[in-house]
Amino acid sequence: MTEPLLSIRGLTKAYPGVVANDDVSFDIQPGEVHALLGENGAGKSTLVKMIYGLVKPDSGEMLLRGKAFAPSEPKAARASGVAMVFQHFSLFDALSVAENIALGMADPPAMRDLAERIRAVSDQYGLPLDPWRIVGDLSAGERQRVEIIRCLLQDPKLLIMDEPTSVLTPQEVQILFETLRKLKSEGTSILYISHKLEEIRALCDEATILRLGKKVATCTPRDTTAREMAELMVGAELHVPSREQKEPGAVRLALKDLAVKSPSEFGTSLKGITLEVRAGEVLGLAGVAGNGQDELLGALSGEIRSANDMVSLDGKAIGATGPRERRRMGLLTAPEERLGHAAAPDMSLTENAALTGAERKGIVSGGFLNWGRARGFAKEIIDRFDVRTPGTENTARSLSGGNLQKFVIGREVMQAPEVVVVNQPTWGVDASAAAVIRQALLDLATGGAAVIVISQDLDELMEISDRFGALNEGRLSEVRPAQGLTVDEIGMMMGGSHDMEVADV
């Protein structure tokens, strides 16, 4: 056998109250696509941060091409040939592609020369990119190309990718996979983190599985089913969401020619959206990121106001009302951006529970906060949704992304909404947690709530939706029954293939 590109030996890292990595060992071979799997809180993020020089291990060692490797900072990791594409993009909307890439270089060349290099590398790897375009005008898939090209300009020997397909269409996923296979054929190794297990099976050569900070298994993904990998991750049989089918009831939420201007210069305005959602129904809305999803949730939550008759709840016009009044009436929402929008990063889970549950959970009385009730509500969320945290007084920032997602969705679900709208409800969570969240949404529908799920995960939408629509450039496709829809039909809906007349904003 050839010498491993990267050898990890006994890496351990502990934080107060939790051991994030416990004696983890595995190898990554040259030209190998190696999956790193585990449920939320399993230790994946800490491990890759140690490889990339963001975190220093307490014990253990790493060897890169047989030599000791202990980067003190990302700059040192990059100099050694390790690059990373993060799940959350770090780009400036107002700058061009070339300017964003130059900011990440220690000694950038002249802008014209850099632009030529960007064009050459992007063409070489099938990721077309105009270096002079403003990043704020790019789609989510194009933004990811900027991050990847920025890494490829470093000529990496190991490329770490964290949830790289979470914002991509099925067609963009195939383009990305072609790029990664080309890199592999040239000898580049890839450490690939994803909760999309069928993608792991299609792409990866080997998988290391973590559970509660420990390595518990290795497998060859193409020889292992997605369900088997999921059960290795959680150490238990995987629950499949289900519900009793009933005829939907009365219309709970209605939109009539909803047209609002995006508050962001780089956002997408909504144009003439009309739909109805009934009691006991789950409406799934697909769309590539940046096609009006955030604006639609804002218009439904009350953060973006509209003409009063454009939004109706149980027959009452509410377009001009604010978030607090809508919550009082039973319309609850959970936005996509969990840290900073759905949750205040430096506030405790108790405080974050009180932020949206103050009135519906009786946490505020006579103008005073009842901290005992707030802590009790936070603990109920933690217990029911298996949020991995030492306690209710830990800050939102201290949770892993998936655990914070469980907390944010659980906080709204446990307030018994009449209508609930969630944007990317299972983004970045493992298969077991995703099943819990989906089941909770289905249970709300069974209980008579109207549920809108905005998601880029088509498998998720097809699993739980009664009816299905797609957003494209702020317009809504025809809403159709989900049962029987083909992938081609869904792709056409997402691409804006519909004949609706729309109103310009």
N, C-alpha and C positions, 0 to 999 in steps of 0.2 A: 504493500500500500504506500501511496505517496504521503509525504509529511503533511499533517493538517495545516491549513492556513491559520486557523485560530484554535488554540486549546484552552479551555476553561477548566481550572482545577480547584475544586473545593471553595468556590466563592461564597462568602457569607457577608451579609449586611443586615444590621439590626437597627431599628429605631425604637424610641420609647413605646413600650407596649406591644411591639410586633417585630418578628423576625421576617424581613422581606425576602431574603434569600438565605437558604440554609444548606451549606455544603453542596453547591451545584457544580456539576462537572459534565462537559460534553465537548465534542470537536466539530468544527466546520471545515469541510474539505475544500480544496481549490475547485472553482467552477461548480459548486454545489448550491442549490436553492434549499435552504434549511429553515423549516418552520419552527417558530417558538409559540407554543400553545399553552393556554391555561385560562381558568375563569378569572373574573375581576378580582384583584387582590392576590393573585397567585405569585406575583413577583416579576412579571415580564418587564415592566417599565424600569424597575430598579436595575435589573440585569443589563439591559441595553444601555442604561445611563452609565454603568460602570465601564462597559466596553467603549463608550464614546467619551469618557473622561469627565462626565458631569457629576459623578458620585465616586467616592473612594471606598473600596471594599474594606471591611474589618479584618478579613483574613482570606487566604487563598491566593491563587496567582493566575495570570494569563500569559500565554506564549503566542506571539505572532511570528509565523515562519520559523518557529523553534527558538526565538529569542524572547527574553522577558519583555512584557508589554504592560505598562502601568501608566496610561496617559493622565496627566494632572489636570488637563483641560481639553475641550473639544479641538482647539487649535493643534495640540500635540497629537490627538487621534487622527485628525485629517492629514497631518504631515506624515503619519505612518501608513496612510492608505485606507483609513476607515472613514466612510461618509454616512450620513443619516438623513432620511426624508421623514420628517415628523408628521404625526397625524394632524396637528394644527399648523397651518401654514404661517410662516413668518415673513410676510410680504407687505410692502407699503403701497396702498392703492393708488396714490397720486403719482408714483414714479413709474418709469418705463421698465420693461423686462430687463434690459441691459443695466439700468441703474440699480435695480434690486440685486442683480447678480454681482455687480461690482462691489456693493456694500459688504458682501460676504467673503471678499477676497482680500488677503493681506497686502498684496501688491498688484492691483488691477492694471491691465494694459490700457492704452488709449481707447476711448469709447468706441471708435470706429473699428479698431482691431478686435475688441471684445465682441462687437456685434457680428463680425465675420465668423469668429470662433463659435458663437452661439448658433448661427445659421448652419455651420458645417456639422457640428455635433448633433443638432436637432434633426438634420436631414439624415445623418448617418444612422441614427437609432429610431427613425420613423416617428419622431415627435415634433412635427412642424411647428415652428414658433417664430413670430416676428419680434425681433429684439427691440423695436421702437414702439410697440404698442403699450398703452398705459395699462397697468395691472388691474386697475379698477374696472376696466372694460372687458376683462377676460372671464370666461366661464370657469367653473370650479375645476374641470378637467384640464383646462389650459394653465391654470395656476399651478396645478400639480406638476405639469410639464416644466414650469419654471424651476420648481424645487429640484426636480430630477436632473435637469440640465445643469443646474448649479453644482450638483454633486458630481456629474459625469465630467465636468471640466477639470475636476481634481484628479481624474484617472484613478478612481478608487480600486482597491483590491477586495474590499469588503463593503457592501452597500446594505445598510440596515433600513428596512421599510416598515413603518408602523401604520397599520390599517390603511394601505394605499388605495383601496378601491371603494372606500366608504362614500365618496362623492362622485363616482363615475357611472356613466351609463353602461349597459352591457357591451355596446360597441367599443367604448373607450377602454373597458377592462381588457378586451381582446387585444387592442393596440398595445396597452401596457405589458401584457403577457408576452407579446412578440418581442418587445424591447428587452424584457428581462431574460428571455431565452437567448437573445443575441448576446447580451452581456455574459451570460453563462457560457456560451460557446467560445467566447474570447478569454475565458478563465477567471472572470470576476465571480466571487462568491456573494450570495445574497442571504441575509438573515431576515425572514419574512414573518411579520406578526399580523394575524388576522383572525376574526371570529367567523369568517365565511369559509366553512369547512369544505364545501365542494370546490372552492377555488384552491384551497390547500391541496386537495387531491389531484387537481388538474395541473398544478404548477410545481409542487415541492418534491424533492428527492427523499428527504428525511425529516422527521419531526421529533422535537424534544418537548415533552409535556411536563408542566409544572403544576403543583397543587399545594397551596398554603406555603409557598416558598421553597418546596423541595422538588427535585426532579423525581417523577414517579414512573415515567415510561418513555420509551422511544418507539417509533413505528415508521413504517414505509407508507406514506399516505395513499399511494395508488392501490395498495393492497389492503387498506383499512377503510371501512365505511365511515361516513360522516357521523353517524350515530355512535359508532364504537369510539371514535376520537372524542366526541362530546362526553361520553360516559367515563372515559379515562380522565378527562379534565375535571369532572365534578365528583368522581368516585361513587356514583350512584346511577340508577336507571333514569333516563331522561324523560321528563313529563311532556306530553304532547297536548297543546291547548285544545279545548273542545267546549261546546256549549249546546244547549237545547235550542233548536230552531223554532222561532215563533214568527207569526205575521207582525210586521212593524205596525206601530200605533200612529198617533197623531203627529203632525209636523211639529217638531220642537224648535228647530232653527231654520230660518229661510234667508237667503240673500237674493236681492232683486237688482240686477244691473249694477252691482257693486263696482265703483270706480274710484280709486284713491291714488294720490300721487305718493311715490315712495319718499320718505323723509331723508333718504341717503342719496347723495349725488350719483353713487354707483349702484343704487338699488334698481328694482323693477316695479313700475307702477302697475296697479291692477286695472283691468279693462273689461267692464261689462260682465262681471261674474254673476251668474244666476244658478242657484241650487237650493234643494230642500233636503233636510235630514230628519228622519222620523224617530220616534221613541223605539228603542230596541234595535236600532240599526247601526251598523258600522260602515261609514263611508271612507274609502281609501283614496288618497290623492297622491299621485306620483309626480315626478318631475326632477330634472337635473337641477342641482343647487344653483340658485341665482335666478330662478324663473318666477319669483313672486311668492315663494313659500313664507318667508319671514314677514312680508307685507300682509299676506292673508291672515296669518296668525295675529299680527298687530291690529288689523281691522276687526277681528273677532274678539280679541281681548279688551279692546277699548283704548289701547295705546295709540292707535291711529283712528281718528274720528272720521265719519262719513256723513252724508245726508241721512237724516234720522230713519227714513223709510227703506233705506238700502239693507238694513240688518234688522231682523225680527226674531224675538224669542217668545215662544208660545203665543204668537199673534200680536205681541206688543213691540212697537218700533223702538229700537235701542241704539241706532247708529250713532247718535250724538252723545250717548252716555259714556262715562268713564269706567275704568277697570273695577273700581271698588263697588259701584252699583251693579255691574254685571255679575260680579262674584256673589253679591248678596242675592241676586235673582237665580243663581245656580249655573251660570256659564263660567266654567273654569278652563284655564289654558296652561300648557307647559311648553315654553319655547325651546328651540334647538340649542341655543348657547347656554349651557348649564352653569358655567362658572362666570358670573358677571351679570347675567340677565335673569336666569331662573334662580340663582343662588348668589348671595353676597359672599365673596371669597373669605373674608376675614371675620365673619360672624359665625357664631357657634351653630350647630345643627338645631339646638333649641330655638335660637333667635330666627333662624331661617324657617323653621316650622311655623313660627308665629307670624312671619311676614305675610303669608297668604292665608293662613288658617285662623287668623285672629278672631274674625266674626263667626264663621261657620262652625268653629270648634269651641266657641265660648271662652276664648283666651283673654279677650278684652271685656271688661265690665265696668260701667261708670267711668270710662276713660282711663282705667288702670289695668296693667298687664298682670295676669295671674301666671306667675312663672312656674308654679307647680303643674298647671294644666299644659303649659307650653312644653315643659320637659316630658310630661306624660305622652303628649301627642308625638313628639320626636321619637320617644322610645317605641311607641306603637309602630311607627313607620319602619324603624330600624329592625324590629323583631319580625314584622310581617314580610318585609321585602329582603331580609337577610343582608342588610347593609353592613359591610365589614368595617367597623370602627371601634376604638376603645370605649367610646361613650358619647352621650348627647352634647357634651360641652366641647368636643373637638370641632375645629373650624371646618367649613365646607372645603376650603383649600387643601386640607390634610387628607381628604378622601381620594382614592383613585377615580379616574373618569367614570368607569362603569358603576362604581358604588355610589358616586354622587348622582348618576343618572337614575339609579334605583330609588334613591331618596327623593329626588325631585318629582318623579312620576308617582311614587307612593304617596307623597304629600297631597297631591291633587285627587288621586283616586280615593283616598280615605276621607275626603270631605263630602262624599256622596253627591257628586254633581248631577244636575239635570241634563246638562250638555257639557262634554269635555272635548277639547281640541288639543292634540299633542303633535309636536313637530319632531320627527326623528326619535321616537320613544325608546328604541333599543340601540341607538348609535353607540358603538364602542363597548357593548356589554356581551358577555359570553352566552353560549347557547342556553344554559340553564336559567340565567337571569332573564334572558329574552323571553323564554317560555313563561316565566312568572309574570312579567309585565304584560305580555299578550293575553294571558289568561285573566288578569285583573281587568283589562279593557273589555274583554268578552263578557266577564261577569257583570260589569256595569251595564252593558247593552242588554243582557238577560234581565237585569233588574229594571229596565225601562228607560235608561239614559240614552241619549243620542251621542254617538261617538264619531269624531272625525280624526283620522290618522293620516298625517302628512309624512311621507317617508320616501327615501330613495331606494329602500330595500324591497324589490319587487316580490321576492319570495314571501316576505312578511305581509305585504298587502294582499297577496293572493290567498294567504292562509287565513286571514281574519276578516276580510272585507265582504260585505254583501253587495255593494256597488262600488264602481271604480271610475275615477276620472284622472286627468293629467293636466298639470299646469305647464304652459309654454309661453314665455315672454309676457307674463301677466294675464294670459287668457286661459280659460278653462275649456277643455275638450267636452264633447258630449259625455254625460255620465251614464255608464252602462252597467248591467249586472256583471259581477266579477266572474261568476261561474261560466266557463266556456271560453273566456278570452284567451287568445293565443299570444305568444311572445311577440310575433310580428305586429299584431294589432296594437299591443301595448306600446311597442317601439314607435309606431306611427302616431299614436296619441301623444306620446312624450315629445315627439318631434314637431308637434303643432299641426298635424294633418287633420283638420276639421273645417267645417263650413259655417261656423258660427259667425253671426254678425256681432261686432263688438264696438263699444264706445271708446273713443280715444280720450286719454287724460291730458 
